[in-house]
Amino acid sequence: MLSVTCDNASNNNVMVDKLAVLVPEFAGEASHTRCFLHTINLVAKSLIREFNVLKKDVERA
């Protein structure tokens, strides 16, 4: 197994650690690749959230 690509959830860190124990050829954290597009998605959602206007704020304006 060359690498594992997954999102940034903490349970995936545990999975990689367990794989390193169960599969001796697996390099553990060095073979854990976090999904770049998932990270970009999280950043984009965070930025968009800054521009959200609550409905009650719109009604007051």
C-alpha positions in Angstrom: 0.0 0.0 0.0 1.6 3.3 -1.1 -0.7 5.9 0.4 -4.1 6.6 1.9 -6.0 9.7 0.8 -8.9 10.9 3.0 -10.4 14.0 4.5 -9.2 15.7 7.6 -11.4 13.9 10.1 -9.5 12.8 13.3 -10.8 9.2 12.9 -8.7 8.9 9.8 -5.6 9.7 11.8 -6.4 6.7 14.1 -7.0 4.6 11.0 -3.6 5.4 9.6 -2.0 4.6 12.9 -3.8 1.2 13.1 -2.8 0.5 9.4 0.8 1.1 10.3 0.6 -1.5 13.0 -1.4 -4.1 10.9 0.5 -3.6 7.6 4.3 -3.5 8.2 5.0 -2.1 4.7 2.7 0.9 5.3 4.7 3.9 6.4 2.0 5.4 8.7 1.7 9.2 8.9 4.2 9.6 6.0 1.8 7.8 3.7 -1.3 9.8 4.9 -2.4 12.3 2.3 -5.1 14.7 3.2 -7.5 15.5 0.4 -6.6 18.9 -1.0 -10.0 19.6 -2.5 -11.7 18.8 0.8 -9.5 21.4 2.5 -10.3 24.0 -0.2 -14.0 23.2 0.3 -13.7 23.9 4.0 -11.9 27.2 3.4 -14.5 28.3 0.8 -17.4 27.5 3.1 -15.8 29.4 5.9 -15.3 32.4 3.7 -18.8 32.3 2.3 -20.2 32.1 5.8 -18.7 35.5 6.6 -21.1 37.0 4.0 -24.3 35.2 5.1 -26.9 37.6 6.3 -29.5 36.3 8.8 -33.1 36.6 7.6 -34.1 38.7 10.6 -31.3 41.2 9.8 -32.6 41.5 6.3 -36.1 42.2 7.6 -34.8 44.9 9.9 -33.0 46.6 7.0 
